[in-house]
Amino acid sequence: MEMLFSVGTFLLFLIFVALCSYRKTKGISESGVEGFFLAGRGLTGYFIAGSLLLSNLSAEQLVGLNGNAYRFDISGMAWESTAAVATVVMAIFFLPRFLRRGIATMPQFLETRFDCTTRRIVSIMLLVGYAVMANPCSLYLGAITMNEMFDFQQIFHLPSWGAIGVLAFAMGAVGGLYATLGGLKAVAISDTISGIILLVAALLIPVLGLFALGEGSLLTGSKMLLNHPDQLNAIGSERSSVPFSTIFTGMLCANMFYWCTNQMIIQRTLGAKSLAESQKGVLLAGSIKLLVPLVMVLPGLIAFNMFGPVFANADYAYPELVKAVLPWWLIGMFAAAIFGTVISHFNSIINSSATLFVLDLYGPLTGCKNEKKLVRVGKMASVMFSLISIIIAPLLLRSPNGIFDLMRRFTGFYNIPIITIVLVGFLTRHVPALAAKCVLIFHIIAYGLYTFTSLNSLIPLHFIHIMGILFVVEVAIMLLIGKARHIDWIEPHVPPAKIPMKKWRYALPVSVIMMTVLVSIFITLSPLGLAAKTGVPDSFVWLLAIVWTTALILILVLTRRHRAGEHTPMPLALQESVGEECARDHAK
């Protein structure tokens, strides 16, 4: 009866999400390319935030990062916490530039700034990364969790790879249907609904885990963790899985790529109804990401204290904890939340892959302008990419150091060169397309030699530091080529933006608050706070007080400047220019 109840609630939730998505997206494919790939440029901030969160908060993070905390320490939380910095950069710097140009994919900007070859190379790199690693990882970790919760392998007497394969196929099929039939709007709606359930369920696990660890007492369970302050230290040493120093080198570059140039992420923001809504959605998602220590690493510590070092594959720690602490009547809801997470992450990547394939490769190479045919080709591409990911997922069982580490190493092949050429493209006017192509080829060779040869033993640096060094080297290469092969690039005339471009008035204050919370988290989870071996030091409260007082002063200064700017009259010449442009637009 318990299993029937769990399966019943699981199916009811999936049917509810499917019906909501269907009602909201009925007929969406008939509205053409922008309707299918960009949700008709009508997404609000809340839908953008929900879709960003669930596209990012995948089983890869939920299972993989907790496995990393179980196997090593909580220093891995830096990957997720410092994403708040990247979301601020995205909202303040990148979004106005992307939305003003009205682009549908990030590589479109690269063609405008460099050439069509650069655009196609970057699109192919992203497609390979999505199909070979990002989507298979999500399916694999989701399948592990579902298998542990429902004993799928034991019930049907399947080998491990067989159970993972069947579950990966089921999740991939459902996720592929969402992306194929409904486009970006279906993805955003299903993401938002599933995201709310997942957030509640994910926050519930550490609370129930502390109760179980303390044998019915939340306070006792918390004290048991506090008795091992070294486990609560987020300031990783050079021997940790993620040394703290890497935050200021390659990690910042990798997060900038993920949140500012990764098509899977920025596609939601490009479908916004206005710049203000886009900024609001990105910053709201970044704010919620600051809850990561509770959801992404605390359960891993609880699992280590509850079970001990018994799992050869650390990716099983989180599913086993869920199975141990969750009441039977909540298993169906949590399983549905995990299933929703996996298919949302999956269909987000599939939709972005189809967008890149159709708009950056198929359309330009064939010259096809028929929007109905482009949408049809996008759906066929969605099916193709889904099948590739489903086939690869069971093969990841043999990952030796956990899937999170494997994922981060693999993305190092393309994240650094892409963020490099985009930044240099935005910030310079004299660097030619040759520099972008040289950097793309150089990075693949250099990073591949370091990762797969004995070179990594000769250079005893963490791979995240290597990513940071490569970023600096590649920027230098582009600037040197720009000096030797100087061009005077003039941006082509950009038509008026398709959406209102007024900035969100609270963007800067919210950004300051996010950075303050981030600093406070690292102070708290360090030897200056809870990780102190002799108890919490007296200076802890004073440090937090100084940080928040500085933030408050900065917010007041920014608010005053914003108000002063609103009341500053527009120069007469600029008024005339704007008036003439408005008159031309009206005449057209």
N, C-alpha and C positions, 0 to 999 in steps of 0.2 A: 504493500500500500504506500509506503514511504517513497519508493522508487517511482510508482505510478504518479503520485502527487508531484514529485520533482519534474518528471517528464512533462506532465500536464501544464504546470506553470511555465516551463521552458517554452513549450510550443505556443501557448497563449501569448506570451510576450513577443515572440517572433511574428505571429500573425498580426498583432496590434501594430508593430512597427511597419510591417509590410503594407497594411491597409492605409495607415497615415501617409506613408510615402507615395502610395498609388494615387490617393485622392489629391494630394498636392501637386503631383507631376503628370497627371493625365493629359496626354496630348503634347507633352513638352518637346518631343522630337520633331513635331511639325513646325516649331518656331525657328528652325534652322541651326546653323553652326553655333551662334552665340547662345541660343536657348539650350542646346545640348551640352556644350562644353563650358559655358560660363553662367548658366542658370539665368540667361536673359539679362545679366548685369542688374539683378534685383535683390541680392542677398543683404540682409540687415546685419548689424553688428553681432547680435546674439547667435544667429545661425552661423556666422563666420567663426565666432569663438567656439561654439560647440563642435563644429566640423574640424577646426584646427586641433582641438584637444583630443578628439577621438582618433583623428588621423595620426596624431603623435603618440597618444597614450595607448599604445598597442600592447599586445601580449609580449612583444619584444622587450618593452620597457618593464611591464608589470612582472613578468616571469623572469626575464633575463637579468634585470637590475637587482631584484631580490636574490636571485641565485648568485650574483656577483657579491652581494653583501654577506650571504651565507658562507661563500667560499673564501672571501678575502676580508673586506671591511666595507665601511659605508662611504669611502672616498669616491666611489662611483657615482654618488648622488650629484657630484659637481657637473656631470654631463647634462643633467636635467635642470638643476637649480640655476646654473649660469645661462640657460636658454632665455631667462628673463632679459639679460643684456641684449641678446640678439633680437628679441621681439621689440625692444625699444628702438634699436637701430633700424629695424624694418619699418616701424610705424613712422618714425621721424624723418629718415633719410630716403629709404628705397620706395615706399609706397607712393609718395607724391610724384616721383619720377616715372614709375611704372604706369600709374593710372593716367597721368597727363598724356602719355603716348598712346593710350588705348590699346595696348598689346594684349594678346591672349596667351602667349607663352613667353617665358624669359628669353629663350634663344632668338625670338624675333628682334629684341633689342640688339643682340650681338650681330645680326645681319645688318642692321642700320648703322651700327658703330664700326664694325669691321667688314665682314663679307659673308656671303651665303655658305661658304665652305666651313667657316667657324661655327655658324649656326647649326649645320648638319652634324658636325663632329660632336658638339656638346649634346645635341638631341640623342644621338646614338649612344653616347656614354651614359646618359641618364636612363635610357631605355634598357640597356644591358644591366645596369645596377638595380633597377626596379625588378626586372624579370628573373635575374639570377640570384639575388640576395635579399632585397627588402621584402618582397612578397613571400617567397618561400620561408623566410625566418618567421614571419607573422603566422603563417599557416602551421608551421611546425610547433611553435610554442603554444598556440591555441589548441592544437590537437593533443599535446601532452597534458594540458590542464583538463580538457574535457575527458580524456582517457582516465585520468586519476580520479575525477569526481564521480564518474558513472561506471567505473570498472569495466569499460568497454572491452578491453583486451581479454579479461577473464571470462566475461559473459559469453563471448563469441569464440573463445579459444584461438585467438590470433597471435602471431608473433608481434614483437614491438613495432617493427617497420610496417607490418600489415595494418595494425590498428591506427598508426599515425597516418598511413596513406589513405585509408578509408575516411577518417575524420577530416583530413586535409582536403580531400575531394569534395566532401559535403559542404564545408565552409567556403571553399573556392567557388563551388557551383552557385551557392546563394549569393555570395559577394559579387560574382561576375554578372548575375542576373540584374542586381541593383544597378550596377554601372552601365550595363548594356542597354537596359530598357528605359531607365529614367534619367541618365545623364547626371550632371553635377548637382542639380537641385535635389534629386532623390538621394544622392550621397549625403548632402548637407543636412537634409531633414532626418534621415535615419541616424546620422552621426549625432545630432543634437539630442534626440530621444534616448538613444543608447548611452550617450555620454552622461546624462543625468543619473540614470540607473547605475552605471558603472562607478561614478564618483561616490555615490552613497554606499554601494557595496564594497568598494575598495577601501573607503575610510572605516568601514565596519570591521574589516579583518584585523588590523592592528589592535583595536579595542578588545575584540573577543580573544585575540591572542594573548594580550596582557592579563585578561581575566583567567584564561587557562593556565598561563605561566604562574600566576599567583594563587592557583587552586581556588578560584572564586573571588579573589580580591584584586581589584585593579591597582590599588596602591602597592600591594606586595609584589605584583608582577612588575610594576614600574621600578620598584626598589631593586629587584633582581637585575634589571638592566643597568641601573645606576651603580651597582656594586662592581661592574666591569666597565669603568670609564674609558678604557682604551678602545672599546668597541664603539663608543659614541663619538669618536674623533673623526671629523670630516676633513681635517687637515692632513691629507695623506703624505707620508714620508716618501723618499725616493725609492723605497722598496715596496710601496703600496701599489695596488692595481692601478690607481689613478693618483700620481703625485700632485700635491697642491700647486706646485710651480707650473704644471701643464695648463692650468686655467688661463695663464697669461701668454701662452704660446699657441700651440696647435689647436687647443680646445676652443678658443675664441674664434679662430678661423673656421673650424668645422661647424660650430653652431651658427656662425654667420651664413655659411653656405646653406645649412638646413633650413633656417627660418627666413632667409632673405632671397635665395635664388633657387631653391629646390622647387621644381614645378608642382610636386604633390602638395606642398604647403601653400605656395603663393597663388595657386589657381583659385582658391577660395576667395582670397583678397581681391583678385582681378575681377571677380564676379560681383563685387559690392555695388550697391546702388549709389554710393557717394564716397568721397575720400574720408569724411568724418566717420561714417559707419565702418569703413575698412579699418581705420586706426583704432576705433573703439573695440572692434572684434579682436584685433591682434593683441592689444594691451590687456584686454580681459583674459584672453587665453594665457598670456604671459604671467598675469597675476595668479591665476589658478595653478600654474606650473610650480609656483613657490610652495605648494602643499606637498611637493614630491617627497621630502624626507619622511613624511608620515606614511605615504602609500607605497613608495618604491624601495625603501631600504629598511624601515623598521620591522616589517614582517620577516625579512631575511634574518635579522638579528634574533627575533623571537623564535624562529625555526631552529636556529643554531643552539639557543639556550634550552629549547624544548626537546629536540631530538638528538643533539650532539652531531659530530662530524660523521654521519652515517651514509650520506649520499655521495656515490662516486660521481654522478652527474648532478651538479648543483642546480640545474634547471628544474629538478623535481622538488626542491625544497618548498617553493611557494604553493604548488598544487597540493602537496601533502599537508601543509599547514591549514589550508582552506578546508580540506577534507576533515581535519582533526577538530577544528574549532567552530565550524559553521553548523548551526542547527539544521536538522534534516528538512524542515519546512522552508528554509531559505536557499537550499541548494539549487533548486530550479531557477530562481531569480538570478542568483550569482552566475550560474552556468549560462543563462541567457545574456547576462551582461558581458561575460567573456566572449561568448559567441558573437554578440553584437560588436564588440571591440575588434575582433579579428576580421569580420566581414566588412566593417566600416573602414578599417585600415587597408584591407585588401581592395575594396571597390574604389577607395580614394586613389590608390596607386594605379589601378586598372584604368580609371577615368583619365588620369593625368597621362598615362602611357598612350592611350588612344588619342588624346589631344596632341601630344608631341608627334606621334606617328602621322596623323592626318594633316595637321597644320604646318609642321616643319619639314616633313619628308614627302608624303604622298601628294599633297596638294601642289607644292612648288615644283616637284619633279615631273608630275603629269600635266600640270596646268589646268587641273579640274577646278571649275568655279561653281559647279552645281551643288548647292548646299544639301539637298536631299541625298545625293550620292555620297558626299563627304560624311554625313551622319551615318549612312549605311556602312561605309568603309570603316568608320570609327567603331561601330558595333562589332564588325567582323574582327577588327584588331583586338578588341576587348576579349573576345573569346580565345583568340590565339595566345595572348599574354597570360590569360587565366590558366590555360592548359600547361604552359611551360612552367609556371610557378607550382602548380599542383604536382607535377612530375618530380621536381627538384626537392620539394619539402621533406619527404621521408629520408633523403640522403644525408640530412643534417644531423641525424642521430649520432654520427661519428665525430661530431665536433668535440675536441679534447678539453678545451678551456672554457666551455660555456658559449652559448650563442651570442651573448652581448659583446664579448671580446671579439669574436669572429666578425660580427657585423661592423663594428667600429674600424677594424683593420681593413676590411674590404672597401668600405666607403672612402677610405683614404686615397684610393686610386683616382677618384674623380672630384671629390669635394674641394680640395685645395686649389687645383688649377682653375676650376670654374669660378670660385669666388674671387680669385686673383684677376682674371681677365674682365669680370664684370666691374670690379672696383676701379681698375685702371681705365676701363672704358668710360666710366662715369666721370672720373676725376682728371683725365687728360684729353688733349685734342691733337697731340702730335705723334701718338704711338700707332703704327700701321697694323694691318691684319696679320702680316707675317709674324709679328711678335706673339700674337695670341696663339697661332698654330704651333709655333716653336715651343711655347710653354706647355701646351697640352701634350705634345709628344715627349718633351723632356721629362715631365712629371711622371708619366706612366712608366718610362724606362727607369728613372732614378728610384721611385718608390718601390717598383717591382724588384729591382736589384737588392734594395735594403731588406725587403720583407721575405724574399724567398731564397736568398743566398747567405753565405757566411759573413757578408758585410755587416750584418747586425751584431755579430760578435766582436767585430773590430771597432765598431762605433757603439759603445755601451750607453746608448741614450734610449729613453722611452719613445715608443713610436709616435706619441702625441707631440713630443718635442721635435721629432723629425718632420712632422707635418708643419710645425711652426717655422722651422728652418727653411723648408722648401718654399713656404709662402714668401718669406723675405727674399730668397734667391730668385724666385720666379718674378716677383715685382721688379727686382733689379735687372733681370734679363729683358723684361719688356721695356723698361726705361732706357736701357742701353741701346736696344734695337731702335727705339724711338728717336734716340739722339743720332744714331748712324743713318737711319732711313726716315728722316723727319718728313711728316706730312702736315698739312693744315686742314684738319677735318672740320667741315661745317655741317651741322645737323640739318637734315632735310626739313622742309616746312612741315610742322605738325598741326593737323587740323584741330579745331577746338575739342576739348575733352568731351567724351560721351556722357559723363556723369558730373554732378556738382563737385567742385574741387576745394570747397571751403574746409579748412582743417578743424578737427575736433578741439574745442576750446579747452578741454581738460587733459589733452595729450601730454603736455610737459609736466604738470603736477603729478599725474598718475605715474609717469615714468620715474620721477624722483622718489615717490613712495615705494615703487617696486625695487629700485636699487637699494633703498634703505632697509627694506625687509630682507633682501638678499644678504646684505652685510650683517644684519642682526642674526640671521640663521647661522652663518659661518662663525660668528663670535660665540653663539650659544653652543654649537657643536664643535668646540675646540678646547684646548687646555685653558683658555680664558674663561670658559663656562662649564658646561656639564661634564666635559671630558677631563677636567682637572683631577689628578690622582689624590689630592688631599682635600677634596670637597670644593664646592663652588667658591671661588675667591670673592672677596669683598668688592674688588674693583669691577666685577662683572656688571652690576647695575649701573655704575657710573659710566662705563664704556657705552652701554646702550643709551643712556641719557644724552651723552655727547653726540652720538650718531643721530638720534632723532631730533635733537635741538638744531643741529646743522641742517638737517633736511627741512625742518619747518621754516628756517630763515630763507633757505633757497627757494622754497615754494612761494613764500611771500614776495620775494624779489621778482620771480618769474611772473606771478600774477599781476603785480604792479606794472611790469613792462608790457604785458599783454593788453592791459586796459589802456595804457598810454598809447600803444600802437593802434587800438581801435578808434581812438579819438583824434589821431593825427590825420589832417586833411591830405588827400591825394594830390601830388603835384599837378599843375595845370597841363603840362605836356603829356603826362601819363593819362590824365582824364581824356584829353583829346584823342590819344592813341587808342584807348579802350573804346571810346565812343565811335571812332571810325571802324574798328574791328566789329563792334556790335552791329553797326549799320550794314557792313558787308555781309555778315552772317544773316541778317534779316532779309537783305535783298536776295541772297541765295535761296 
